[in-house]
Amino acid sequence: MTSPLIAPKSSHCTNTVTSFTAGQTPQHFAFDQMRRSVAKKIYDACVYTVQVPEHTFLNGSIIIRFDKLSNLKVMVNYGAGERMAESSLVPANGTVTQYVQYKVDITKAPYMSITALPNADVGDVKTDVQLQFEYWVDGVQMHPHKQFWRKLFSTRNG
């Protein structure tokens, strides 16, 4: 087995959207600081998107696991795309559980949106948080020639 790739670690998060592409090789992402001040209306909310590129897999699941999770609320929605990620991975849009492996069928939902919010009002200082997640696709990859033809015909007909 190949060793997992490590995405660049972000030391802190300030209202950003970071996108990742999922493949068969597990990938990791981590960060460790956020701000939240109710009085000054300063909130760090990080949104991460993980998606499976169209025409790359015949079937399978996108899998995500949260290996570190402290002082954060983390909600995950999934769907067919950015504006269609309406289903919640955890009932009632609850926070994910550390070490649980979550799976979503890529034929129905090749897109995940992960939102991380600090748990408490910490004033003007950055608070230590920990978020590390790993994501990958467990599925059958499409042959490169089929990928080419499907992509070609979908752009001509769409």
Backbone as JSON, one array per atom type, in Angstrom:
{
  "sequence": "MTSPLIAPKSSHCTNTVTSFTAGQTPQHFAFDQMRRSVAKKIYDACVYTVQVPEHTFLNGSIIIRFDKLSNLKVMVNYGAGERMAESSLVPANGTVTQYVQYKVDITKAPYMSITALPNADVGDVKTDVQLQFEYWVDGVQMHPHKQFWRKLFSTRNG",
  "N": [[0.85, -1.18, 0.0], [0.47, 2.24, -0.76], [1.89, 5.14, 0.82], [-0.14, 7.55, 2.55], [-1.0, 10.69, 1.09], [-0.18, 13.92, 2.24], [-1.96, 16.77, 2.67], [-1.21, 20.28, 2.5], [-0.66, 21.69, 5.69], [-2.69, 23.92, 7.41], [-2.13, 26.63, 9.48], [-4.02, 28.19, 10.69], [-7.48, 29.24, 10.4], [-9.41, 31.39, 8.51], [-12.28, 32.23, 7.61], [-12.47, 30.83, 5.03], [-12.69, 29.0, 1.91], [-11.73, 25.87, 1.02], [-10.8, 23.61, -1.43], [-10.79, 20.14, -2.28], [-9.8, 17.3, -4.2], [-10.98, 14.06, -4.48], [-9.55, 10.83, -4.67], [-8.38, 7.45, -5.25], [-6.24, 7.19, -3.53], [-5.68, 7.73, -0.13], [-5.98, 10.94, 1.37], [-4.87, 13.63, 3.51], [-5.86, 16.35, 5.67], [-5.25, 19.14, 7.81], [-5.75, 21.52, 10.5], [-5.13, 24.0, 13.11], [-5.93, 26.35, 14.57], [-8.37, 28.88, 15.41], [-10.57, 31.78, 15.4], [-13.06, 33.38, 17.46], [-15.21, 35.86, 18.25], [-17.86, 37.15, 19.75], [-18.59, 39.71, 20.6], [-17.11, 41.47, 18.93], [-17.97, 40.6, 16.53], [-16.45, 38.73, 15.06], [-15.76, 35.9, 13.39], [-14.4, 32.82, 12.71], [-14.97, 30.64, 10.2], [-14.59, 27.76, 8.64], [-14.75, 26.28, 5.49], [-14.63, 23.33, 3.79], [-14.34, 21.58, 0.78], [-14.87, 18.45, -0.67], [-14.57, 16.6, -3.5], [-15.47, 14.27, -6.07], [-14.08, 13.94, -9.17], [-15.96, 14.31, -12.14], [-16.74, 11.62, -14.34], [-14.68, 9.81, -13.61], [-14.91, 7.56, -11.99], [-16.64, 4.44, -12.07], [-18.37, 3.47, -10.14], [-18.91, 3.46, -6.57], [-17.83, 4.69, -3.33], [-17.43, 7.78, -1.6], [-15.28, 8.37, 1.01], [-14.88, 9.56, 4.29], [-13.02, 10.38, 7.16], [-12.62, 11.57, 10.43], [-9.83, 12.25, 12.1], [-8.69, 13.85, 14.08], [-10.28, 16.0, 16.32], [-11.15, 18.61, 18.05], [-12.52, 21.06, 20.24], [-14.33, 22.04, 18.37], [-17.2, 22.39, 16.22], [-18.28, 20.35, 13.72], [-19.81, 20.07, 10.74], [-21.16, 18.13, 8.08], [-22.27, 18.18, 4.83], [-23.74, 16.7, 1.91], [-24.07, 16.06, -1.63], [-25.11, 16.42, -5.09], [-23.58, 18.5, -6.05], [-22.02, 21.78, -5.55], [-24.1, 23.71, -4.92], [-26.02, 21.96, -4.3], [-25.69, 20.38, -2.08], [-27.39, 19.21, 0.11], [-28.07, 17.2, 1.86], [-27.53, 15.9, 5.1], [-24.7, 14.5, 6.67], [-24.66, 13.65, 9.28], [-27.44, 13.08, 11.32], [-29.88, 15.71, 11.72], [-28.14, 17.76, 11.15], [-25.93, 17.51, 12.82], [-22.79, 17.41, 14.67], [-19.83, 15.75, 13.5], [-18.39, 12.55, 14.42], [-15.4, 11.67, 16.01], [-13.03, 9.44, 14.55], [-14.95, 7.88, 13.27], [-15.88, 6.33, 10.28], [-17.28, 7.73, 7.52], [-19.48, 7.15, 4.78], [-20.48, 7.83, 1.42], [-22.44, 7.25, -1.41], [-21.02, 7.66, -4.55], [-22.32, 7.87, -6.98], [-24.69, 9.08, -6.47], [-24.04, 11.27, -4.91], [-21.41, 13.02, -5.38], [-20.06, 14.98, -3.97], [-18.91, 16.75, -1.11], [-19.42, 18.97, 1.59], [-17.72, 20.45, 4.13], [-18.05, 21.98, 7.17], [-16.47, 23.88, 9.6], [-16.63, 25.11, 12.85], [-15.66, 27.13, 15.66], [-16.11, 26.03, 19.08], [-16.59, 27.79, 21.28], [-16.94, 31.2, 22.51], [-14.1, 33.02, 22.32], [-13.04, 35.48, 22.55], [-10.78, 37.98, 21.33], [-8.61, 36.49, 20.69], [-6.82, 33.83, 19.1], [-7.98, 30.53, 19.21], [-6.94, 27.34, 20.32], [-7.55, 24.66, 18.31], [-8.31, 21.47, 16.95], [-8.37, 19.9, 13.92], [-8.39, 17.27, 11.83], [-8.71, 15.49, 8.93], [-9.28, 12.65, 6.82], [-9.66, 11.55, 3.5], [-11.03, 9.66, 0.76], [-11.69, 7.69, -2.22], [-13.47, 4.74, -2.49], [-13.77, 2.67, -4.88], [-14.56, 1.65, -8.29], [-12.43, 2.52, -10.75], [-12.88, 4.33, -13.78], [-11.94, 3.32, -17.04], [-9.3, 5.03, -18.73], [-9.83, 5.65, -21.49], [-12.62, 5.48, -21.64], [-13.23, 7.5, -19.83], [-12.38, 9.73, -21.31], [-14.14, 9.66, -23.58], [-16.69, 9.82, -22.36], [-16.5, 12.29, -21.09], [-16.14, 13.94, -23.33], [-18.6, 13.55, -24.76], [-20.44, 14.42, -22.84], [-19.9, 17.13, -22.62], [-20.54, 18.04, -25.15], [-23.25, 17.49, -25.33], [-24.33, 18.84, -23.26]],
  "CA": [[0.0, 0.0, 0.0], [1.25, 3.48, -0.8], [1.67, 5.99, 1.99], [-1.11, 8.59, 2.25], [-0.5, 12.03, 0.81], [-0.54, 14.9, 3.25], [-2.23, 18.1, 2.13], [-0.53, 21.27, 3.33], [-1.34, 22.01, 6.95], [-2.97, 25.33, 7.6], [-1.98, 26.9, 10.91], [-5.27, 28.76, 11.18], [-8.53, 29.34, 9.41], [-10.13, 32.67, 8.58], [-13.37, 32.35, 6.65], [-12.0, 30.43, 3.71], [-13.19, 27.77, 1.31], [-10.63, 25.11, 0.46], [-11.35, 22.47, -2.18], [-9.94, 18.98, -2.49], [-10.29, 16.29, -5.13], [-10.8, 12.73, -3.91], [-9.17, 9.72, -5.54], [-8.23, 6.2, -4.51], [-5.2, 7.33, -2.51], [-6.12, 8.57, 0.99], [-5.33, 12.24, 1.56], [-5.11, 14.21, 4.83], [-5.79, 17.79, 5.84], [-5.3, 19.48, 9.23], [-5.46, 22.86, 10.96], [-5.12, 24.0, 14.57], [-6.3, 27.6, 15.25], [-9.52, 29.64, 14.92], [-11.01, 32.89, 16.26], [-14.49, 33.65, 17.57], [-15.52, 36.93, 19.19], [-19.23, 37.59, 19.56], [-18.62, 41.16, 20.81], [-16.56, 42.17, 17.75], [-18.52, 39.94, 15.33], [-15.37, 38.06, 14.33], [-15.98, 34.46, 13.4], [-13.74, 31.99, 11.71], [-15.76, 29.48, 9.78], [-13.87, 27.18, 7.52], [-15.52, 25.36, 4.67], [-13.78, 22.48, 2.94], [-15.12, 20.76, -0.12], [-14.21, 17.26, -1.21], [-15.4, 16.11, -4.58], [-14.95, 13.25, -6.99], [-14.21, 14.48, -10.52], [-16.91, 13.64, -13.02], [-16.19, 10.68, -15.33], [-13.46, 9.13, -13.17], [-15.24, 6.28, -11.35], [-17.89, 3.81, -12.49], [-19.2, 3.4, -8.95], [-18.13, 3.46, -5.34], [-18.19, 5.6, -2.24], [-16.44, 8.72, -1.08], [-15.17, 8.06, 2.44], [-14.2, 10.6, 5.07], [-12.84, 10.04, 8.57], [-12.04, 12.67, 11.19], [-8.85, 11.66, 13.02], [-8.54, 14.78, 15.19], [-11.47, 16.83, 16.39], [-11.28, 19.17, 19.4], [-12.99, 22.44, 20.38], [-14.98, 22.41, 17.12], [-18.4, 21.76, 15.67], [-17.99, 20.05, 12.32], [-20.98, 19.57, 10.04], [-20.85, 17.71, 6.73], [-23.4, 18.0, 3.93], [-23.32, 16.09, 0.65], [-25.04, 16.11, -2.71], [-24.61, 16.31, -6.46], [-22.66, 19.59, -6.35], [-21.88, 22.84, -4.56], [-25.39, 24.28, -4.51], [-26.97, 20.86, -4.1], [-25.24, 19.57, -0.93], [-28.44, 19.47, 1.08], [-28.22, 16.09, 2.8], [-26.57, 15.95, 6.21], [-24.02, 13.23, 6.97], [-25.08, 13.32, 10.64], [-28.83, 13.55, 11.47], [-30.16, 17.05, 12.28], [-26.94, 18.59, 10.9], [-25.09, 17.41, 14.0], [-21.34, 17.37, 14.45], [-19.31, 14.41, 13.22], [-17.75, 11.85, 15.52], [-14.01, 11.32, 15.75], [-12.67, 8.07, 14.17], [-16.01, 7.19, 12.52], [-15.71, 6.4, 8.83], [-18.55, 8.04, 6.87], [-19.47, 6.79, 3.36], [-21.57, 8.33, 0.59], [-22.41, 6.7, -2.76], [-20.62, 8.73, -5.47], [-23.25, 8.01, -8.11], [-25.76, 9.97, -6.01], [-23.5, 12.46, -4.25], [-19.94, 13.06, -5.49], [-19.6, 16.26, -3.41], [-19.11, 16.96, 0.33], [-19.08, 20.28, 2.12], [-17.39, 20.29, 5.54], [-18.01, 23.29, 7.82], [-15.89, 23.81, 10.94], [-16.85, 26.31, 13.67], [-15.16, 26.96, 17.03], [-17.17, 25.76, 20.05], [-16.85, 28.81, 22.3], [-16.48, 32.57, 22.31], [-12.78, 33.09, 22.93], [-12.56, 36.85, 22.5], [-9.99, 38.38, 20.17], [-7.45, 35.63, 20.49], [-7.05, 32.58, 18.39], [-8.09, 29.41, 20.13], [-6.39, 26.09, 19.8], [-8.51, 23.65, 17.88], [-7.66, 20.46, 16.12], [-9.19, 19.22, 12.93], [-7.65, 16.52, 10.82], [-9.56, 14.49, 8.3], [-8.73, 11.86, 5.74], [-10.74, 11.27, 2.55], [-10.64, 8.88, -0.41], [-12.77, 7.0, -2.92], [-13.41, 3.28, -2.56], [-14.61, 2.39, -6.02], [-13.98, 1.14, -9.53], [-12.06, 3.62, -11.65], [-13.23, 4.19, -15.18], [-10.8, 3.22, -17.94], [-9.01, 6.36, -19.28], [-10.51, 5.89, -22.77], [-14.03, 5.75, -21.33], [-13.27, 8.83, -19.24], [-12.27, 10.69, -22.4], [-15.36, 9.69, -24.39], [-17.81, 10.33, -21.55], [-16.31, 13.72, -20.9], [-16.38, 14.56, -24.62], [-20.02, 13.57, -25.09], [-21.21, 15.19, -21.87], [-19.73, 18.55, -22.9], [-21.25, 18.33, -26.39], [-24.69, 17.38, -25.14], [-24.77, 19.58, -22.08]],
  "C": [[0.88, 1.24, 0.0], [0.95, 4.31, 0.44], [0.72, 7.13, 1.61], [-0.42, 9.93, 1.97], [-0.98, 12.96, 1.88], [-0.75, 16.24, 2.56], [-1.52, 19.1, 3.02], [-1.34, 21.58, 4.58], [-1.51, 23.51, 7.03], [-2.87, 25.6, 9.09], [-3.25, 27.51, 11.5], [-6.25, 28.91, 10.04], [-9.24, 30.68, 9.58], [-11.09, 32.77, 7.4], [-12.96, 32.01, 5.22], [-12.76, 29.21, 3.21], [-11.99, 27.1, 0.65], [-11.2, 23.87, -0.19], [-10.31, 21.39, -2.39], [-10.61, 18.05, -3.48], [-9.97, 14.92, -4.55], [-10.44, 11.73, -5.0], [-8.98, 8.48, -4.69], [-7.16, 6.25, -3.44], [-5.7, 8.22, -1.37], [-5.29, 9.85, 1.09], [-5.74, 12.8, 2.91], [-5.11, 15.73, 4.75], [-5.93, 18.08, 7.33], [-5.13, 20.98, 9.44], [-5.64, 22.91, 12.47], [-5.44, 25.32, 15.26], [-7.51, 28.26, 14.58], [-9.81, 30.78, 15.89], [-12.53, 32.9, 16.32], [-14.69, 34.7, 18.64], [-16.91, 37.45, 18.88], [-19.31, 39.11, 19.65], [-18.16, 41.92, 19.57], [-17.06, 41.58, 16.43], [-17.43, 39.37, 14.43], [-15.61, 36.56, 14.49], [-15.11, 33.83, 12.34], [-14.68, 30.82, 11.44], [-15.06, 28.94, 8.55], [-14.77, 26.2, 6.8], [-14.53, 24.64, 3.77], [-14.71, 21.7, 2.03], [-14.26, 19.61, -0.61], [-15.13, 16.75, -2.3], [-14.67, 15.09, -5.43], [-15.14, 13.83, -8.39], [-15.16, 13.63, -11.36], [-16.15, 12.74, -14.0], [-14.89, 10.03, -14.9], [-13.71, 7.77, -12.54], [-16.56, 5.76, -11.9], [-18.88, 3.77, -11.34], [-18.29, 3.45, -7.72], [-18.64, 4.45, -4.32], [-17.05, 6.57, -1.97], [-16.46, 8.51, 0.44], [-14.4, 9.19, 3.11], [-14.15, 10.15, 6.53], [-12.14, 11.2, 9.25], [-11.14, 12.08, 12.28], [-8.55, 12.54, 14.22], [-9.71, 15.74, 15.14], [-11.6, 17.36, 17.81], [-11.64, 20.65, 19.33], [-13.69, 22.95, 19.12], [-16.33, 21.73, 16.96], [-18.09, 21.55, 14.2], [-19.22, 19.39, 11.71], [-20.58, 19.21, 8.6], [-22.16, 17.51, 5.96], [-22.88, 17.39, 2.64], [-24.45, 16.18, -0.37], [-24.36, 16.02, -4.06], [-23.62, 17.42, -6.82], [-22.73, 20.67, -5.3], [-23.21, 23.39, -4.06], [-26.45, 23.21, -4.23], [-26.55, 19.94, -2.97], [-26.2, 19.8, 0.23], [-28.62, 18.37, 2.12], [-27.13, 16.16, 3.86], [-26.0, 14.57, 6.48], [-24.43, 12.73, 8.35], [-26.51, 13.87, 10.8], [-28.92, 14.91, 12.16], [-28.96, 17.98, 12.16], [-26.03, 18.64, 12.13], [-23.62, 17.36, 13.64], [-20.88, 15.93, 14.26], [-18.64, 13.84, 14.46], [-16.33, 11.45, 15.11], [-13.87, 9.81, 15.51], [-13.78, 7.29, 13.46], [-15.76, 7.4, 11.03], [-17.08, 6.61, 8.2], [-18.43, 7.74, 5.37], [-20.69, 7.37, 2.66], [-21.38, 7.77, -0.82], [-22.1, 7.82, -3.76], [-21.54, 8.88, -6.67], [-24.4, 8.94, -7.75], [-25.23, 11.3, -5.48], [-21.99, 12.48, -4.31], [-19.31, 14.28, -4.83], [-19.9, 16.3, -1.92], [-18.67, 18.37, 0.69], [-18.91, 20.13, 3.63], [-17.27, 21.69, 6.14], [-17.51, 23.12, 9.25], [-16.08, 25.15, 11.64], [-16.28, 26.09, 15.06], [-16.32, 26.8, 18.01], [-17.55, 26.96, 20.91], [-16.38, 30.18, 21.86], [-15.16, 32.72, 23.05], [-12.2, 34.5, 22.9], [-11.75, 37.11, 21.24], [-8.82, 37.46, 19.87], [-7.82, 34.41, 19.67], [-7.1, 31.47, 19.42], [-7.49, 28.17, 19.48], [-7.53, 25.13, 19.51], [-7.72, 22.6, 17.13], [-8.69, 19.85, 15.19], [-8.24, 18.54, 11.96], [-8.61, 15.49, 10.25], [-8.83, 13.84, 7.13], [-9.89, 11.51, 4.81], [-10.18, 10.5, 1.36], [-11.87, 8.28, -1.05], [-12.48, 5.51, -2.88], [-14.34, 2.9, -3.7], [-13.84, 1.88, -7.22], [-13.71, 2.31, -10.45], [-12.45, 3.3, -13.08], [-11.94, 4.12, -16.01], [-10.56, 4.6, -18.57], [-9.69, 6.65, -20.62], [-11.99, 6.19, -22.57], [-14.18, 7.13, -20.7], [-13.28, 9.89, -20.32], [-13.58, 10.8, -23.17], [-16.56, 10.2, -23.61], [-17.71, 11.83, -21.35], [-16.61, 14.47, -22.21], [-17.87, 14.66, -24.94], [-20.85, 14.37, -24.08], [-21.05, 16.69, -22.12], [-20.44, 18.94, -24.2], [-22.75, 18.35, -26.2], [-25.21, 18.24, -24.01], [-24.51, 20.99, -22.24]]
}
